Amino acid sequence: MTRILIFMTEAGGGGHYASAAALRDTFRERYGSELEVEMVDLWSKYAPPRLSRVEQGYRLLVDDLPWLYRLLYEVGERPKLTEPLVAAAAQLLRAPVARAIREHAPDLMVSVHPLVQQVVLKVLSRMRRSKPFVTVVTDLVTVPPVWFSREVTLCFVPSDEAYRFALWAGLRDEQLRQFGLPIRPAFARPPRPKAELRRELGMNPDVPAALLVGGGEGLGPVADIARALAARLARERAAGEPPAGQLVVVCGRNQRLQDEMLAHAWPVPAVVKGFVENIWDYMAACDCIITKAGPGTIAEACALGMPMVLSGYIPGQESGNVPYVLKNGVGVYAEDPWQIAAVVNGWFGPQRPILAQVAANALKLGRPQATFQIVDEIAALATGKGGSE
């Protein structure tokens, strides 16, 4: 049986894990038992203790010290500074990475994290093992050079901007494929009717709905935005009329946020959830999404033709995602909760035609089949059955 090993790590955010899981699930759906696909968190499972806790350091930087995170990110955009660090990391991780490769004995390896492939490729070279190695870039627009290694067999990029970065970094056209970001296979299926989904999810089937998410960890000013939006939608409601809109607030693993939202006296219909597996159903049931500018959420929203209100971004890796959304007319950017409330209230009221146009733009930009295209190329490479050029 052909074995494919997906190297990932939750250091750098849960989006990398989600991308790896999307690939794994699509391999299983597409190829069943023909391929054996495993995901390995290289840092937490194999790295020495200090490095295995790098995920906690990432969250501290992003949440509490964003200026320092941006500085470190900018350092990562300078190959002359990062190459010695990568070489040192490869030396430090040589034994554990070699152990991971021997334990899993893959026929092909995939990286979905910028800090993985450079180290693994150097260790493979020292082990004198020649195996196909693939990078799947999971940043959307702002892609640092550390993502790119000339030694990879194939590199999948999600956008024109990422393609240009890859060429600038020295990759050849024949090494590159551009399909889109890997998102879960459910996003490629036609969604069920909104009214049916809303009834199933405890929502009002006849009222416009906004989905508010804070990622898997429920981060950001979710509570402030939710309260402002609910208050604005309630203000537009005339006596005896249905509400101008309803909310779905997904709090992720943030139990404190969930408790706070459940205790709030909502003036409009509101559904509050913790971490949900079937986020695609909640997205398909709603008319717009309020989120930070994470690449995976943007790709998922576009796949469903869902207008976006971007409420923030991580400095560095998500900086380019905001102009990408604005340039393509698939959403707006607003940080102030009351400004966000005004945008959504307008979309649900006199600006419904604008909402419809933004939805059409998003659907046109979406690449719901991207994961299947990526998986088919990798499977062809792993099994030696060829692939598209």
C-alpha positions in Angstrom: 0.0 0.0 0.0 1.2 3.5 -0.8 1.8 5.6 2.3 1.6 9.3 2.4 2.8 11.3 5.4 1.5 14.8 6.1 3.8 16.8 8.3 2.0 19.6 10.1 2.1 21.4 13.4 -0.4 23.6 15.3 2.4 26.0 16.0 1.4 29.0 13.8 -2.3 28.5 14.4 -5.0 25.9 14.0 -5.3 26.7 10.3 -2.4 24.5 9.4 -4.0 21.6 11.2 -7.3 22.3 9.4 -5.5 22.2 6.1 -3.8 18.9 6.9 -7.0 17.4 8.0 -8.7 18.6 4.8 -6.1 16.8 2.7 -6.3 13.7 4.9 -10.1 13.5 4.7 -10.2 14.2 1.0 -7.6 11.4 0.4 -9.8 9.0 2.4 -13.0 10.1 0.6 -11.4 9.9 -2.9 -9.1 6.9 -2.5 -10.4 4.9 0.5 -8.0 2.0 1.4 -5.9 2.5 -1.8 -3.7 5.0 0.1 -2.7 5.1 3.7 -2.5 8.7 4.9 -1.2 9.8 8.2 -0.9 13.2 9.9 2.1 13.9 12.1 2.6 17.0 14.3 6.3 17.1 14.0 6.9 19.6 16.8 4.7 18.3 19.5 5.3 14.6 19.0 9.0 14.5 18.0 10.7 17.7 18.9 12.7 18.1 22.2 10.6 19.5 25.1 11.4 23.2 24.6 10.5 23.1 20.9 7.5 20.9 21.5 5.9 23.8 23.4 6.3 26.3 20.6 2.5 26.5 20.0 2.0 28.2 23.4 4.6 30.7 22.5 2.9 31.4 19.2 -0.4 32.2 20.9 1.3 34.5 23.4 2.9 36.4 20.6 -0.3 36.7 18.5 -2.6 37.6 21.3 -0.5 39.6 23.6 2.6 40.8 21.7 1.5 41.3 18.1 4.3 43.9 17.5 6.9 41.3 18.4 5.2 38.7 16.2 5.3 41.1 13.3 9.0 41.8 13.9 9.8 38.0 13.9 7.6 37.5 10.8 9.5 40.2 9.0 12.8 38.5 10.0 11.4 35.4 8.4 11.0 37.2 5.1 14.8 37.6 4.8 16.5 34.4 3.6 19.9 35.5 4.7 18.6 35.6 8.3 16.5 32.5 8.2 18.8 30.1 6.4 21.3 29.8 9.3 18.3 29.3 11.7 16.9 26.5 9.5 20.3 24.8 9.3 20.6 25.0 13.0 17.1 23.6 13.5 17.8 20.8 11.1 20.9 19.8 13.1 19.0 20.0 16.4 16.0 18.0 15.0 18.0 15.5 12.9 17.5 12.5 15.2 13.8 13.1 15.9 12.9 13.8 12.3 14.8 10.8 11.1 13.0 8.7 13.7 9.6 10.0 12.4 10.6 9.1 8.9 11.7 5.6 9.9 8.6 4.9 12.0 6.1 5.9 9.3 8.2 4.8 6.2 6.3 7.0 3.8 6.4 6.8 0.0 5.7 10.5 -0.2 5.8 13.4 2.2 3.7 16.5 2.4 4.3 19.7 4.3 1.5 22.2 5.2 3.7 24.4 7.4 6.5 26.8 6.5 8.7 25.7 9.3 8.5 22.0 8.4 9.7 21.3 4.8 13.1 23.0 5.0 14.1 21.0 8.1 12.7 17.7 6.8 14.4 18.1 3.4 17.8 18.7 5.0 17.4 15.7 7.2 16.4 13.5 4.3 19.5 14.7 2.4 21.7 13.7 5.3 19.9 10.3 5.5 20.5 9.9 1.8 16.9 9.1 1.2 15.2 10.1 -2.0 11.4 10.4 -1.6 8.9 12.7 -3.4 8.3 15.7 -1.2 5.4 18.1 -1.7 4.6 21.5 -0.1 1.0 22.8 0.1 1.2 26.5 0.9 -1.6 27.4 3.4 -1.0 31.2 3.4 -3.2 33.0 0.9 -1.4 36.1 -0.3 1.4 37.1 2.0 3.8 34.2 1.6 7.3 34.4 3.2 10.3 32.8 1.4 10.7 30.2 4.1 7.7 28.4 2.5 9.7 27.6 -0.7 12.5 25.1 -1.2 13.9 24.3 -4.6 14.3 20.7 -3.6 10.6 19.9 -3.5 9.0 17.8 -6.1 5.8 19.8 -6.3 4.6 23.0 -4.6 0.9 23.9 -4.5 0.1 27.6 -4.2 -3.3 29.2 -3.7 -3.1 32.5 -5.6 -1.4 34.5 -8.3 0.5 36.4 -5.7 1.8 33.2 -4.1 2.8 31.9 -7.5 4.9 35.0 -8.2 6.5 34.6 -4.8 7.4 31.0 -5.6 9.1 32.0 -8.9 10.9 34.8 -7.1 12.2 32.3 -4.6 13.7 30.1 -7.4 11.1 27.4 -8.0 10.5 26.4 -11.6 7.1 26.5 -13.4 7.1 22.8 -13.7 7.3 22.5 -9.9 4.2 24.7 -9.3 0.5 24.0 -9.3 -2.1 26.7 -8.5 -5.5 25.4 -7.5 -6.5 27.2 -4.3 -6.3 26.5 -0.6 -7.1 23.1 0.8 -10.5 23.2 2.6 -12.6 20.3 3.9 -14.4 18.3 1.2 -17.9 19.2 2.6 -17.4 22.7 1.1 -17.3 21.2 -2.3 -20.8 19.7 -2.0 -24.0 21.7 -2.8 -25.4 23.1 0.5 -28.9 22.2 1.6 -31.6 25.0 1.4 -31.1 27.7 4.0 -34.5 27.3 5.6 -34.0 23.6 6.1 -30.6 24.2 7.7 -31.9 27.0 9.9 -34.6 24.8 11.3 -32.2 22.0 12.0 -29.7 24.4 13.7 -32.3 26.1 15.9 -32.5 29.3 13.9 -35.5 31.3 12.6 -35.9 30.0 9.0 -37.2 33.3 7.6 -34.8 35.9 9.0 -31.4 37.0 7.6 -28.5 35.6 9.6 -25.0 36.7 10.4 -22.4 34.2 11.5 -19.7 35.5 13.9 -16.6 33.4 14.5 -13.4 33.7 16.5 -11.6 30.7 15.1 -11.1 27.4 16.9 -10.0 29.2 20.0 -12.7 31.9 20.0 -10.3 34.8 20.0 -10.8 38.5 19.3 -13.6 41.0 20.2 -16.3 38.5 19.4 -18.5 39.5 22.4 -18.3 43.2 21.6 -19.2 42.7 18.0 -22.1 40.4 18.8 -23.6 42.7 21.3 -23.3 45.8 19.0 -24.8 43.9 16.0 -27.7 42.5 18.0 -28.5 46.0 19.4 -28.4 47.5 15.9 -30.6 44.9 14.4 -33.1 45.2 17.2 -33.2 49.0 16.8 -34.4 48.6 13.2 -37.3 46.3 14.3 -40.8 47.9 14.2 -43.5 46.8 16.6 -45.1 43.5 15.5 -42.6 42.9 12.7 -40.0 40.1 12.6 -36.5 41.0 13.6 -34.2 42.6 11.0 -31.7 39.8 11.5 -30.4 37.0 13.7 -27.0 35.9 15.0 -25.0 32.7 15.2 -22.0 33.1 17.5 -19.4 30.3 17.4 -17.1 30.6 20.4 -14.8 27.7 19.6 -13.0 26.3 22.6 -13.3 29.6 24.5 -15.6 28.4 27.4 -15.6 31.8 29.1 -16.8 33.5 25.9 -19.5 30.9 25.4 -20.8 31.3 29.0 -20.8 35.0 28.5 -22.8 34.8 25.3 -25.2 32.3 26.6 -26.0 34.5 29.6 -26.6 37.6 27.5 -30.2 38.8 27.0 -30.3 38.9 23.2 -32.8 41.4 21.7 -32.9 39.4 18.5 -32.8 35.6 17.8 -29.3 34.3 18.6 -27.7 30.8 18.6 -24.6 30.4 20.7 -22.3 27.5 20.1 -18.9 26.3 21.3 -16.6 24.4 18.9 -18.6 22.9 16.0 -17.4 20.3 13.6 -20.0 21.0 10.9 -19.1 24.7 10.5 -20.0 24.4 6.8 -23.7 23.9 7.8 -23.7 27.1 9.9 -22.0 29.0 7.1 -24.5 27.8 4.5 -27.4 28.7 6.8 -26.2 32.3 7.2 -26.1 35.3 4.8 -22.7 36.7 5.8 -19.8 36.0 8.1 -17.8 38.2 10.5 -14.3 36.9 11.0 -10.6 37.8 11.2 -8.7 37.5 7.9 -7.7 33.9 8.2 -6.9 32.3 4.9 -8.9 29.2 5.5 -12.0 31.0 6.5 -11.8 33.3 3.5 -11.4 30.3 1.2 -14.4 28.5 2.9 -16.6 31.6 2.7 -15.8 32.1 -1.0 -16.5 28.4 -1.7 -20.1 29.0 -0.4 -20.5 32.4 -1.9 -20.6 34.1 1.5 -19.9 37.8 1.9 -17.4 38.7 4.6 -16.8 41.4 7.2 -13.2 41.2 8.2 -12.8 42.4 11.7 -9.0 42.1 12.1 -5.9 40.2 11.0 -2.6 38.8 12.3 0.2 41.2 11.4 2.5 39.6 8.8 0.9 36.4 7.5 -2.6 37.8 7.1 -1.8 41.3 6.1 -2.3 40.7 2.4 -5.6 38.9 2.9 -7.4 42.2 3.6 -6.6 43.9 0.3 -7.3 40.6 -1.5 -10.8 40.5 -0.1 -11.4 44.2 -0.9 -9.9 44.0 -4.4 -12.1 41.1 -5.4 -15.2 42.7 -3.9 -16.0 39.7 -1.6 -16.2 41.7 1.6 -15.4 44.7 3.6 -13.0 45.5 6.5 -14.1 47.1 9.7 -12.6 46.9 13.2 -15.1 49.0 15.2 -18.0 46.8 16.4 -20.6 49.5 15.7 -19.3 50.0 12.2 -19.5 46.3 11.6 -23.1 46.4 12.9 -23.9 49.2 10.5 -22.5 47.3 7.5 -24.5 44.1 8.3 -27.6 46.0 9.1 -27.4 47.7 5.8 -26.9 44.4 4.0 -30.0 43.0 5.7 -32.0 46.1 4.8 -31.8 48.6 2.0 -28.5 47.3 0.7 -29.7 43.8 0.0 -28.7 44.2 -3.7 -25.1 44.9 -2.6 -25.1 41.8 -0.4 -26.3 39.8 -3.4 -23.5 41.2 -5.6 -20.8 40.5 -3.0 -22.1 36.9 -2.6 -21.9 36.5 -6.4 -18.3 37.8 -6.4 -17.4 35.4 -3.6 -18.9 32.4 -5.4 -17.0 33.3 -8.5 -13.7 33.6 -6.6 -14.3 30.4 -4.7 -12.3 27.2 -5.4 -14.3 24.5 -3.7 -12.7 21.7 -5.8 -9.1 22.8 -4.9 -8.5 20.1 -2.3 -9.6 17.4 -4.7 -7.3 18.7 -7.4 -4.4 18.9 -5.0 -5.1 15.4 -3.7 -5.4 13.9 -7.2 -2.0 15.4 -8.2 -0.3 14.1 -5.0 -1.9 10.6 -5.4 -0.7 10.4 -9.0 2.8 11.3 -7.9 2.8 8.9 -5.0 1.6 5.9 -7.1 3.6 6.8 -10.2 0.5 7.1 -12.4 1.3 10.5 -13.7 -0.6 13.7 -13.3 -1.6 16.9 -15.0 1.2 19.2 -16.2 
